[in-house]
Amino acid sequence: MAKSLPRRIANRILGLLARVLPGALTLRPTLHRLRGMRIGRGVWIGDDVYLENEYPELITLEDGAQVCLRSIVLAHTHGPGRVIIGRNAFIGTGSLISATTGRTVRIGDGAVVSAYSVISADVPTQAFIGPPKPTIMARATLPLTDDVPFEQFVRGLRPWRK
């Protein structure tokens, strides 16, 4: 899967343009198609969405898929995998979808991934999935500021008691 340097540079330039230019239904999908992605009809790509630089051809966005603001889709972690976002699937703002070497992560048709989710395994068709509810992990006895070294902050953590 080795690519020439000019192709790698072109992929990055087209990817950067797609992140900042308008045209969620028109220009952005077209720029990503030029990079080698398989993108169906009616795909919506929001502002500042990062879609795989090194292996764009390993991402598929099927008809009607939506990828919202500042989401990240990676088709490699230490080597190429594949990401398929199914028909009419919705990826919420700030989500991360990542495939590891040799694996395919599929977001099923009509699935909804809520904002700020991290996905590294298949999401079933029509599933609504989201991050766990935030929980209190400890009481911070020291503020995490520039004046407090991180190690000191960690030593200052205490069990949370209601």
HELIX and SHEET records of a PDB file:
HELIX    1   1 LEU A    5  VAL A   20  1                                  16    
HELIX    2   2 LEU A   27  LEU A   34  1                                   8    
HELIX    3   3 PRO A   56  LEU A   58  5                                   3    
HELIX    4   4 PHE A  150  ARG A  155  1                                   6    
SHEET    1   A 4 ARG A  38  ILE A  39  0                                        
SHEET    2   A 4 ILE A  59  LEU A  61  1                                        
SHEET    3   A 4 ARG A  82  ILE A  85  1                                        
SHEET    4   A 4 THR A 104  ILE A 107  1                                        
SHEET    1   B 5 TRP A  44  ILE A  45  0                                        
SHEET    2   B 5 GLN A  66  VAL A  67  1                                        
SHEET    3   B 5 PHE A  90  ILE A  91  1                                        
SHEET    4   B 5 VAL A 112  VAL A 113  1                                        
SHEET    5   B 5 PHE A 128  ILE A 129  1                                        
SHEET    1   C 4 TYR A  50  LEU A  51  0                                        
SHEET    2   C 4 ILE A  72  LEU A  74  1                                        
SHEET    3   C 4 LEU A  96  SER A  98  1                                        
SHEET    4   C 4 VAL A 118  ILE A 119  1                                        
SHEET    1   D 2 ARG A 139  ALA A 140  0                                        
SHEET    2   D 2 LEU A 157  ARG A 158 -1                                        
END                                                                             
